[in-house]
């Protein structure tokens, strides 16, 4: 978990509110990935971004979810009008390269736990 | 559609013995496999990987075996130590296009090492 910073670590939202999760990649990394882990399940890919570009969002729900990685500042995963089913751990990862065969250059953050009440 | 499956949700092993964690996959296009270790309230940490052109990769106490014909891989930890107690995720590398580095994870196996 070397240096990928996620905040908040824990977030509680009421149904219908918005949740914003932030991720600062490791220094020198320009590739960011978001994964979601539902209870008792493995991590599922959501979106892959480079600076100012969404490269692959095939794992993102079609509605209410959006992600960005601006030129300056952290990557943001935004969930609008949250529902109980959005309760999960959201993990951000970063890497220095676009395509890499070595898993050890993909570093995960410690996760943001979203609870919708 | 669960493309990567870890059918054992938990495993308990005595300290000093061998731990064997199993993983099956369905997509024959996967060409690279990884194991991650995860402690509670932390992110996954890379452990070891194997390319589909190999059948074994070893790193210290950790060895990963790949059987392509059976679409099966396993992680061996020997000797097992108390610090190995964690959830272990098997993941497959899926790169359908340039730059789309996507990992497909199994559900995880919780390994407990008993003293």
Contacts between the chains, C-beta under 8 A, distances in Angstrom:
chain1	res1	chain2	res2	distance
A	1	B	42	6.1
A	1	B	43	4.8
A	1	B	45	6.5
A	4	B	43	7.2
A	31	B	101	7.4
A	33	B	101	7.3
A	33	B	102	7.9
A	35	B	103	7.7
A	35	B	105	7.7
A	40	B	9	7.9
A	40	B	107	7.3
A	41	B	107	5.7
A	42	B	4	7.3
A	42	B	6	7.7
A	42	B	89	5.8
A	42	B	105	3.6
A	42	B	106	5.1
A	42	B	107	4.6
A	42	B	108	5.6
A	43	B	44	7.0
A	43	B	89	6.9
A	43	B	91	8.0
A	43	B	103	7.5
A	43	B	105	4.4
A	44	B	105	7.0
A	45	B	102	4.9
A	45	B	103	6.5
A	45	B	104	7.1
A	48	B	99	7.6
A	48	B	100	6.1
A	48	B	101	6.7
A	48	B	102	6.9
A	50	B	99	7.8
A	55	B	99	5.4
A	55	B	100	6.2
A	56	B	97	7.8
A	56	B	99	7.7
A	56	B	100	4.3
A	56	B	102	6.7
A	58	B	102	8.0
A	59	B	102	7.8
A	91	B	43	5.4
A	91	B	44	7.3
A	93	B	43	7.6
A	95	B	101	6.9
A	98	B	98	7.1
A	98	B	99	4.2
A	98	B	101	7.0
A	99	B	95	6.4
A	99	B	98	6.4
A	99	B	99	6.1
A	99	B	101	5.9
A	100	B	101	6.5
A	101	B	32	5.6
A	101	B	49	7.8
A	101	B	51	7.0
A	101	B	93	7.2
A	102	B	49	6.8
A	103	B	32	7.9
A	103	B	34	3.9
A	103	B	36	7.6
A	103	B	46	4.6
A	103	B	49	4.7
A	103	B	91	7.5
A	103	B	93	7.5
A	103	B	103	7.8
A	104	B	46	4.3
A	104	B	49	7.5
A	106	B	46	6.9
A	106	B	101	7.3
A	106	B	103	7.4
A	108	B	36	8.0
A	108	B	43	3.4
A	108	B	44	4.9
A	108	B	45	7.2
A	109	B	43	5.2
A	110	B	41	7.1
A	110	B	42	5.3
A	110	B	43	4.9
A	111	B	41	7.4
A	111	B	42	7.4
A	111	B	43	5.4
A	113	B	41	8.0
